[in-house]
Amino acid sequence: MAAYIMLIMVVFFYSGNILVGKAINELPPFTIAFFRLLIAFLCIIPLGWKSAWKARNVFWKHRLPLIVLTVTGVTFFNTFIYGALQFTSSTNVSVLETVIPAVTVLLSTYILKERLRFIQWIGVVLSIVGALWVVMNGRLFAIAEMHWNAGDGIMIGAIACWSIYSIAVKRYMHLFPPYGVLLVMTGASIIILVPFITAEWLFLGVPSFSLSEQLPSLAYLGLFPGFIALLFYNRAVDQLGASKASVFLNFLPVVTMAGAVLWLGETLTPAKVIGALIVIAGVLLTTQGRPKRFPEGQTKRRP
């Protein structure tokens, strides 16, 4: 039950990540990602520095999986999202994020040998259909008529990053102390982004900052999606598996739409309510039972 509560909180925090990221998209993407991570790093230092120092040999021993976790889940996943929001709408971002659970399920099947039951596969399909129903306002077959652009292409990077990260979390995250690894990954990501933000400022110019308007938004991005949501997601994946945890991301369009209604004055239509119920039903089906695992060396059920 605790894992499900954490995943629900993750969805709310990441929904806010999209809404706030769109609201401050006058800042370029690497700038948003850099300062978001800097704030997250400062928040994690009091909790993680002791465990990170004690486990320094562990981090070095497992540096390759640590790099994969860092680059995919911390450095570039949200950077791709902020980049996409420069060109496309939050609706399109929500549509494309519904692909992440399906990709994660497929990767989990082949890499982690997780095997969902038939009813769970139905839940995955339902949750995707419901999420698409929400963002298309009930006109599901009109998806081909949406205006896709460069931002939608950038979202492919985000989908790939989070799918790989979910698999890596299940396989490797248990090797590291939970707070210490977040501190190390966040600190490493800041270093990785330095040349990117330098190039961004050289080509686009140093952006103008408004402390009263942008600092609270960056603080939210750093504390909640940048720290707490990542910690909750890692723990939930460890308990439930990558497939089952990732399907909760299909709640994102529903919560994002609700946020748009509450804060941006958008209209809540019956089609969006129906879509939200479909998503909830799909997630509930997917969370029934534990995923099976193939025996070692076996990729399908024996006749």
C-alpha positions in Angstrom: 0.0 0.0 0.0 2.8 2.4 0.9 4.4 1.9 -2.6 1.1 2.8 -4.3 0.7 5.9 -2.2 4.3 6.9 -3.2 3.5 6.4 -6.8 0.4 8.6 -6.6 2.5 11.3 -5.1 5.0 10.8 -7.9 2.3 11.4 -10.4 1.2 14.6 -8.7 4.7 15.9 -8.5 5.5 15.1 -12.2 2.3 16.6 -13.3 3.4 19.8 -11.6 6.7 19.4 -13.3 4.9 19.6 -16.7 2.7 22.5 -15.7 5.4 24.5 -14.1 7.9 23.7 -16.8 5.4 25.1 -19.4 4.8 28.2 -17.3 8.5 29.2 -17.2 9.4 28.1 -20.7 10.7 31.6 -21.4 13.9 30.1 -19.8 15.8 27.7 -22.1 15.7 24.0 -21.3 19.2 23.4 -20.0 18.9 26.5 -17.8 15.7 25.1 -16.2 17.3 21.6 -15.8 20.5 23.0 -14.3 19.0 25.2 -11.6 16.4 22.6 -10.8 19.1 20.1 -10.1 21.2 22.7 -8.2 18.3 23.3 -5.9 17.6 19.5 -5.5 21.3 19.0 -4.7 21.3 21.6 -1.9 18.1 19.9 -0.5 19.7 16.4 -0.5 23.1 17.4 1.0 22.0 17.2 4.7 20.4 13.8 4.1 22.8 12.1 1.8 26.4 13.3 2.3 27.3 10.8 5.1 25.9 7.8 3.4 27.4 8.9 0.1 30.9 9.2 1.7 30.7 5.9 3.4 29.6 4.1 0.2 32.2 5.9 -2.0 33.9 2.6 -2.8 30.5 1.1 -3.8 29.8 3.9 -6.1 33.2 3.5 -7.8 32.8 -0.3 -8.0 29.4 0.0 -9.7 30.2 3.2 -11.7 28.9 2.0 -15.0 25.3 1.3 -13.8 25.5 4.5 -11.7 26.3 6.4 -14.9 23.3 4.8 -16.7 21.0 5.7 -13.8 22.4 9.3 -13.6 22.3 10.1 -17.3 18.8 8.6 -18.0 16.8 9.4 -14.9 18.4 12.6 -13.6 20.4 14.4 -16.2 18.4 14.2 -19.4 14.8 12.9 -18.8 13.5 16.2 -17.6 15.9 18.1 -19.8 14.1 16.5 -22.8 10.7 17.4 -21.3 11.7 21.1 -20.8 13.1 21.1 -24.4 9.9 19.6 -25.8 7.8 22.2 -23.9 9.6 24.9 -25.8 8.0 23.7 -29.0 4.9 21.7 -28.2 2.0 21.8 -25.8 1.7 20.2 -22.5 -1.1 18.1 -24.0 1.2 16.6 -26.6 3.8 15.9 -23.9 1.1 14.1 -21.9 0.1 12.0 -24.9 3.7 10.9 -25.6 4.4 10.2 -21.9 1.7 7.5 -22.0 4.1 5.5 -24.2 6.6 5.1 -21.4 4.8 2.3 -19.5 4.3 0.3 -22.6 8.0 0.6 -23.5 9.0 -0.2 -19.9 6.8 -3.3 -19.9 8.4 -4.6 -23.0 11.9 -3.9 -21.7 11.0 -5.5 -18.4 9.8 -8.6 -20.2 13.0 -9.1 -22.1 15.6 -7.7 -19.6 14.2 -8.4 -16.1 12.2 -11.4 -17.2 9.0 -10.0 -15.7 5.8 -11.5 -17.1 2.5 -9.8 -16.6 -0.7 -11.8 -16.3 -3.3 -11.4 -19.0 -5.5 -9.2 -16.8 -2.5 -6.9 -16.2 -1.9 -6.6 -20.0 -5.5 -5.5 -20.3 -4.8 -2.9 -17.6 -1.8 -1.6 -19.5 -3.9 -1.2 -22.7 -6.8 0.4 -20.8 -4.6 2.9 -19.1 -3.0 4.0 -22.4 -6.4 4.3 -24.1 -7.8 6.2 -21.2 -4.9 8.6 -21.1 -5.2 9.2 -24.8 -9.0 9.7 -24.4 -8.4 12.4 -21.8 -5.9 14.4 -23.8 -7.9 14.0 -27.0 -11.1 15.0 -25.2 -12.9 11.8 -26.3 -11.9 12.2 -30.0 -9.6 9.2 -29.8 -9.3 8.7 -33.6 -8.4 12.3 -34.1 -4.9 11.7 -32.8 -3.6 11.5 -36.4 -4.9 15.1 -36.9 -2.8 16.6 -34.1 -0.1 19.0 -35.1 3.2 17.3 -34.3 6.4 19.2 -34.3 10.1 19.2 -33.2 9.0 19.1 -29.5 7.2 15.9 -30.1 10.4 14.4 -31.6 12.4 15.6 -28.5 9.9 13.7 -26.3 11.2 10.4 -27.8 14.4 11.1 -25.9 12.4 11.4 -22.7 10.5 8.2 -23.3 13.7 6.3 -23.9 15.4 7.8 -20.9 12.7 7.0 -18.4 12.1 3.5 -19.7 15.8 2.6 -19.4 15.9 4.3 -16.0 13.0 2.2 -14.7 14.8 -1.0 -15.7 18.1 0.1 -14.3 16.4 1.1 -11.0 15.0 -2.4 -10.5 18.3 -4.1 -11.4 20.9 -1.8 -9.7 19.4 0.7 -7.3 19.5 -1.7 -4.4 23.3 -1.5 -4.5 23.4 2.1 -3.3 22.2 3.9 -0.2 18.9 5.7 -1.2 19.8 9.3 -0.1 23.5 8.9 -1.0 22.8 7.8 -4.5 20.4 10.7 -5.1 23.1 13.1 -3.9 25.7 11.5 -6.2 23.5 11.3 -9.2 22.3 14.9 -8.8 25.8 16.3 -8.3 27.1 14.4 -11.3 24.2 15.6 -13.4 25.0 19.2 -12.5 28.6 18.7 -13.7 27.4 17.0 -16.9 25.1 19.9 -17.7 27.7 22.6 -17.2 29.0 22.5 -20.8 25.4 22.4 -22.1 24.2 25.4 -20.2 27.5 27.2 -21.1 26.8 26.6 -24.8 23.2 27.6 -24.4 24.1 30.9 -22.9 26.8 31.5 -25.5 24.4 31.0 -28.4 21.1 32.3 -26.9 22.5 34.8 -24.4 22.2 34.8 -20.6 18.5 34.7 -19.8 16.9 37.3 -17.6 15.8 36.0 -14.2 12.8 37.2 -12.1 13.3 36.0 -8.6 9.8 36.7 -7.6 8.3 34.7 -10.5 10.9 32.0 -11.4 12.6 31.2 -8.1 9.5 29.6 -6.5 8.9 27.6 -9.7 12.5 26.4 -9.8 12.3 25.6 -6.1 9.3 23.4 -6.7 11.0 21.7 -9.6 14.1 21.0 -7.5 12.4 19.9 -4.3 9.4 17.8 -5.5 10.0 16.3 -8.9 13.8 16.6 -8.6 14.2 15.0 -5.1 11.1 13.6 -3.4 9.4 12.1 -6.5 12.7 10.4 -7.6 13.1 8.9 -4.1 9.5 7.7 -4.0 9.7 6.2 -7.5 12.9 4.3 -6.8 11.4 2.7 -3.7 8.2 1.9 -5.5 10.0 0.2 -8.4 12.1 -1.8 -5.9 8.9 -3.1 -4.2 6.6 -3.5 -7.2 8.8 -3.9 -10.3 9.4 -1.6 -13.2 6.4 -2.7 -15.2 3.8 -2.2 -12.5 5.3 1.1 -11.2 5.7 2.7 -14.6 2.0 2.2 -15.5 1.1 4.8 -12.9 2.6 7.3 -15.3 -0.6 7.0 -17.3 -2.3 9.0 -14.5 -0.1 12.0 -15.6 -2.5 13.3 -18.3 -5.4 13.0 -16.0 -3.7 14.9 -13.2 -2.3 17.4 -15.6 -5.7 18.1 -17.1 -7.1 18.6 -13.6 -4.3 21.0 -12.8 -5.1 22.9 -16.0 -8.7 23.2 -14.9 -7.9 24.4 -11.4 -5.1 26.8 -12.2 -5.4 27.7 -15.8 -9.2 27.9 -16.1 -9.6 25.1 -18.7 -13.0 23.5 -18.9 -13.6 20.0 -17.6 -15.6 18.0 -20.1 -17.5 14.7 -19.7 -15.1 13.1 -22.1 -12.2 13.9 -19.8 -14.0 12.5 -16.8 -14.7 9.2 -18.7 -11.1 9.0 -19.8 -9.9 9.5 -16.2 -12.1 6.6 -15.0 -10.7 4.4 -17.8 -7.1 5.3 -16.7 -7.9 4.5 -13.1 -9.5 1.1 -14.1 -6.5 0.3 -16.2 -4.0 1.0 -13.4 -6.1 -1.0 -10.9 -6.0 -4.0 -13.2 -2.3 -3.7 -13.8 -1.6 -3.7 -10.0 -3.5 -6.9 -9.4 -1.0 -9.5 -8.2 2.7 -9.6 -8.6 4.5 -9.9 -11.9 5.7 -13.4 -12.6 9.3 -14.1 -13.6 10.6 -16.4 -16.3 12.9 -19.1 -15.0 16.6 -18.4 -15.6 17.3 -18.8 -19.3 13.7 -19.3 -20.3 11.9 -16.6 -22.3 8.5 -18.1 -22.6 6.2 -20.5 -20.9 6.9 -24.2 -21.6 4.1 -26.0 -23.4 
